[in-house]
Amino acid sequence: MKHYRKSTWILPVIITLVLISASCTRKKNWPQFRGPEGNMTVTSSSLPEKWGNDTNILWTAALDGSGYSSPVVWGDKIIITSTFPEKVNPVPERGPMQGPPPQGGQGPQGSPGGQPGQSPQPGQAMPQPDQRLQPGQPGQGPQPGQPGQGPQPVQGPPPQDIPDTSYKKEIYRWEVKCFDLNTGEELWKQVAYSGAPKAGKNPGSTYACETPATDGKRVFAFFGMHGLFCYDMEGKLLWQKDLGIHYTQRGWGTGSSPILYNNILFIQFDNEENSSIIALDAVSGDEKWRIKRDEKTTYSTPYIWKNKIRTELVTCGKTARSYDPETGKLLWELKVGGEQVIPSPVGNEELLFLGNPGGREIKAKLFGVKAGAEGDITETGVAWMSEESGLGNPSPLIYKDRLYVVGGRGEIAVLDAATGALKYQKRINGIGSVWATPWVNNDKIYFLDENGTTRVFKAGDAFEQVATNRLEGKKFWSSVAVAGNAYIFKGGDKLYYVGK
């Protein structure tokens, strides 16, 4: 009897300790883009509120490659991806790019590519200006159908685009690196691919824009047209997949990151030729299902929406779509319009929030979608739509029934999540471009600009800035990762471990 009574109290204690340990481990892990739940929500009283070059920086680690992907964390390991140029061609002198780049001068998430005046990427067709004359334009002589017009010469076929394939003479290394969380020491590095690029890229972008993912047993590194690679936590290659080589809009490349759910790895592989959403078995790499998408190039990362009715896999585009994660069955779709989508969705139990930043002549739109929607919900199934949010490149942030939207230049909008009603708008001057997704901790909203400056303001219906934290460095286009009581920032040439 004594032995039996002893077992009855030992077992609950063991179970409790296991649950506590698992909870602590989950809090310390940051396994994919935007964190464990894909929402950039942090709950920690031990994270620093202030940091700078001489304050709360525990270590830094130099980076020798380039990549706009964000870091991920599991246990005491930080994983990043990057590419290193071993041989590159000199940048050719070319005229300004024709046509608007994505998002009115903005490139893919985690990438600034495509500022006006940049050249198209190597390997992409050189865009041709529109040589047609418009009626009534001054200084161009009489137009067809106008008095005084003489015989017109016969027009020949338009000049053919000549693809630039000089990128095939370049040499790069595509790398996956693992760092010790406590010291910043590099633990291992694997070269996923080395050689000539399989596709070119815009000069302002990199070949490593997609954030890796991990389940604590495996690391999944996606390099777009250059393949998907799965490693164990010690860097041993387990499997790899070639998902194809396809043209992307004006050469901005890919930027959608892989996400994990129930041992399934999801890849949103949108491009100009053969877009699809792909589900792979995380253990074996075997394809479970693939659904073709009537979409062109997008950069948004899929989102697992756990609402009050079911769990959905949501993707953005000119048409937003929801799928059953297990089967790929289309649940609903919403015609959003706009141009190429960069921000990713976010939601709560009641509503999903997604949109399109629009373009130079198109207003940004943000939607609240009801849980349980079915079919084409363009006319029904939408709780609200706002054209006041100023949605830009960063993904929206949901916190305590308020939706926080940070624009590409630091414009802030706060909306009622239930109704879409605008609570306030605020523009902060002197801010660099914002590519990273904002985050929340302890009733404070944080957002990072490309110059390494993080602004902190209070959550709520009135703006109150409480801190400005600066890191020296450049190209802070990656979103922050959180590991327990510390932040991991990734600049263009350094990792920063920030904690108390």
Secondary structure by P-SEA (a helix, b strand, c coil): caaaaaaaaaaaaaaaaaaaaaaaaaaaccccccccccccccccccccccccccccccbbbbbcccccbbbbbcccbbbbbbccccccccccccccccccccccccccccccccccccccccccccccccccccccccccccccccccccccccccccbbbbbbcccccbbbbbbbbbbccccccccccccccccccccccccccccccbbbbbcccbbbbbccccbbbbbccccccccccccbbbbccccccccbbbbbcccbbbbbccccccccccccccccccccbbbbbccccccbbbbbccccccccccccccbbbbccccccccccccccccccccbbbbbccccccccccccccbbbbbbbbbcccccccccccccccccccccccbbbbbcccbbbbbcccbbbbbcccccccccbbbbbcccccccbbbbbcccbbbbbccccbbbbbbcccbbbbccccccccccccbbbbbcccbbbbbcccbbbbbcc
